[in-house]
Amino acid sequence: MSQDGDAGQSADALSMGSRRKAAHLRVPFAFVALAVCQCACTLVFTVDIILELWSTQRDIFHLGLELTATLGLFIGAFFGVHWVSRLLRKQEDMTRSLTAASGVLSDLMASYFRQWSLTSAEIDVATFTIKGFSIAETAAMRKSTEGTVKSHLNAIYRKAGVQGRGQLVSVLVEDLLNTPLLGEDKAPH
């Protein structure tokens, strides 16, 4: 693969990573902004209630209504912060698990590629194939012809001892399913 192709793919990957990080940061920012807004409203209502208590003219119904609204706003803010915090922690845990699985798959693919003695071009084609790209898409990304990609695929299938894409992916999936994602010392008991 040409260096220009590598640079373009790296820039695309970097751009996608930046967008994911930006989206990940937007959620907490929006959440913080909402929580601050709720707290500010609670403060305004609380100050209003205190001022009405010091006032000589008190409307008990209005005061009760504001007190109820303030209490509801405070409880809503508290539980909102609690639940969103839990969801963010769960998302972080899931991201860690996905990263671990991705790392295991990458390691497994590299191991098989070495075992099968694939060339660097075959490794590129095999990786794109396993990721689900078509022959035409793979050829476009590698800036080569579809015939070249088909030739590489035939060599990959021969070296791997499989008949096609499905069996190639199956070899990896079967091995991945038998590979623990967590070390023995980190596995939940």
C-alpha positions as CSV (number, residue, x, y, z in Angstrom):
1,M,0.0,0.0,0.0
2,S,1.3,3.5,-0.8
3,Q,2.3,5.9,1.9
4,D,-0.3,8.4,0.6
5,G,-3.0,5.7,1.1
6,D,-1.8,5.0,4.6
7,A,-1.7,8.7,5.4
8,G,-5.3,9.1,4.1
9,Q,-6.6,6.2,6.1
10,S,-4.7,7.4,9.2
11,A,-6.3,10.9,8.8
12,D,-9.7,9.3,8.3
13,A,-9.2,7.1,11.4
14,L,-7.9,10.1,13.4
15,S,-10.9,12.2,12.3
16,M,-13.4,9.4,13.3
17,G,-11.6,9.0,16.6
18,S,-11.8,12.8,17.2
19,R,-15.5,12.8,16.4
20,R,-16.2,9.9,18.7
21,K,-14.3,11.7,21.5
22,A,-16.2,14.9,20.8
23,A,-19.5,13.1,21.0
24,H,-18.4,11.4,24.2
25,L,-17.6,14.8,25.7
26,R,-20.8,16.4,24.5
27,V,-23.0,14.1,26.6
28,P,-21.4,15.0,29.9
29,F,-21.3,18.7,29.0
30,A,-25.0,18.7,28.2
31,F,-25.7,16.8,31.4
32,V,-23.6,19.2,33.5
33,A,-25.4,22.2,31.8
34,L,-28.8,20.7,32.6
35,A,-27.8,19.9,36.2
36,V,-26.4,23.5,36.7
37,C,-29.7,24.9,35.2
38,Q,-31.7,22.7,37.6
39,C,-29.6,23.8,40.6
40,A,-29.9,27.5,39.6
41,C,-33.7,27.2,39.3
42,T,-33.8,25.4,42.7
43,L,-31.8,28.3,44.2
44,V,-34.1,30.9,42.6
45,F,-37.2,29.1,44.0
46,T,-35.5,28.7,47.4
47,V,-34.6,32.4,47.7
48,D,-38.2,33.3,46.6
49,I,-39.6,31.1,49.3
50,I,-37.3,32.6,52.0
51,L,-38.3,36.1,50.9
52,E,-42.0,35.2,51.0
53,L,-41.6,33.7,54.5
54,W,-40.1,37.1,55.7
55,S,-42.8,39.0,54.0
56,T,-45.8,40.2,56.0
57,Q,-48.3,39.1,53.3
58,R,-48.1,35.4,52.9
59,D,-50.1,33.4,50.4
60,I,-50.0,29.9,51.9
61,F,-51.3,28.2,48.7
62,H,-48.7,30.0,46.5
63,L,-46.0,29.3,49.1
64,G,-47.0,25.6,49.3
65,L,-47.0,25.4,45.5
66,E,-43.5,26.9,45.2
67,L,-42.2,24.7,48.0
68,T,-43.6,21.6,46.3
69,A,-42.1,22.7,42.9
70,T,-38.7,23.4,44.5
71,L,-38.7,20.1,46.3
72,G,-39.6,18.3,43.1
73,L,-36.9,20.1,41.2
74,F,-34.3,19.3,43.8
75,I,-35.3,15.6,43.9
76,G,-35.3,15.5,40.1
77,A,-31.9,17.0,39.9
78,F,-30.5,14.6,42.5
79,F,-31.9,11.5,40.8
80,G,-30.9,12.8,37.3
81,V,-27.3,13.3,38.4
82,H,-27.3,9.8,40.1
83,W,-28.8,8.0,37.0
84,V,-26.7,9.8,34.4
85,S,-23.6,9.1,36.5
86,R,-24.4,5.4,36.6
87,L,-25.1,5.4,32.8
88,L,-21.8,7.1,32.1
89,R,-19.9,4.6,34.3
90,K,-21.7,1.7,32.5
91,Q,-20.8,3.2,29.1
92,E,-17.1,3.5,30.3
93,D,-17.1,-0.2,31.4
94,M,-18.6,-1.2,28.0
95,T,-16.1,0.8,26.1
96,R,-13.3,-0.8,28.1
97,S,-14.7,-4.3,27.3
98,L,-15.0,-3.4,23.6
99,T,-11.5,-2.2,23.6
100,A,-10.3,-5.4,25.2
101,A,-12.2,-7.5,22.7
102,S,-10.9,-5.4,19.9
103,G,-7.3,-5.9,21.2
104,V,-7.8,-9.7,21.5
105,L,-9.2,-9.9,17.9
106,S,-6.3,-7.8,16.6
107,D,-3.8,-10.0,18.4
108,L,-5.5,-13.2,17.2
109,M,-5.6,-11.9,13.6
110,A,-1.9,-11.0,13.7
111,S,-1.1,-14.5,15.1
112,Y,-2.9,-16.2,12.3
113,F,-1.4,-13.9,9.7
114,R,2.1,-14.8,10.9
115,Q,1.2,-18.5,11.1
116,W,-0.1,-18.4,7.5
117,S,2.9,-16.4,6.4
118,L,0.8,-13.7,4.7
119,T,2.6,-10.9,2.8
120,S,1.9,-7.3,3.9
121,A,-0.5,-6.9,0.9
122,E,-2.3,-10.1,1.8
123,I,-2.6,-8.9,5.4
124,D,-4.2,-5.7,4.2
125,V,-6.7,-7.6,2.0
126,A,-7.4,-10.2,4.7
127,T,-8.0,-7.4,7.3
128,F,-10.4,-5.6,5.0
129,T,-12.2,-8.9,4.2
130,I,-12.6,-9.8,7.8
131,K,-14.0,-6.3,8.5
132,G,-16.6,-7.0,5.8
133,F,-15.5,-4.8,3.0
134,S,-16.3,-6.0,-0.6
135,I,-13.7,-6.7,-3.2
136,A,-14.5,-3.4,-4.9
137,E,-14.2,-1.5,-1.7
138,T,-10.9,-3.2,-0.8
139,A,-9.5,-2.5,-4.2
140,A,-10.5,1.2,-3.9
141,M,-8.9,1.6,-0.5
142,R,-5.7,-0.1,-1.6
143,K,-5.7,1.8,-4.9
144,S,-5.4,-1.5,-6.8
145,T,-7.6,-3.5,-9.2
146,E,-10.3,-5.9,-8.2
147,G,-8.3,-8.7,-10.0
148,T,-5.3,-8.0,-7.7
149,V,-7.5,-8.2,-4.6
150,K,-9.1,-11.5,-5.9
151,S,-5.6,-12.9,-6.5
152,H,-4.6,-11.9,-2.9
153,L,-7.8,-13.5,-1.5
154,N,-7.1,-16.8,-3.4
155,A,-3.6,-16.8,-1.8
156,I,-5.0,-16.0,1.6
157,Y,-7.7,-18.8,1.4
158,R,-5.1,-21.3,0.2
159,K,-2.6,-20.4,3.0
160,A,-5.4,-20.5,5.6
161,G,-6.8,-23.8,4.3
162,V,-10.3,-22.3,3.9
163,Q,-12.8,-22.1,1.0
164,G,-13.9,-18.5,1.3
165,R,-14.7,-15.4,3.3
166,G,-17.2,-17.1,5.6
167,Q,-14.7,-19.8,6.6
168,L,-11.9,-17.3,7.1
169,V,-14.1,-15.2,9.5
170,S,-15.3,-18.4,11.1
171,V,-11.7,-19.5,12.0
172,L,-11.2,-16.2,13.9
173,V,-14.6,-16.1,15.5
174,E,-14.3,-19.7,16.8
175,D,-10.9,-18.9,18.3
176,L,-12.1,-15.6,19.7
177,L,-15.1,-17.3,21.4
178,N,-12.6,-19.7,23.1
179,T,-10.3,-16.9,24.2
180,P,-11.0,-15.3,27.6
181,L,-11.2,-11.5,27.5
182,L,-10.1,-11.1,31.1
183,G,-7.1,-12.6,32.7
184,E,-7.7,-15.4,35.2
185,D,-6.8,-13.1,38.0
186,K,-9.3,-10.4,36.8
187,A,-12.2,-12.8,36.0
188,P,-15.3,-12.2,38.2
189,H,-16.0,-14.9,40.8
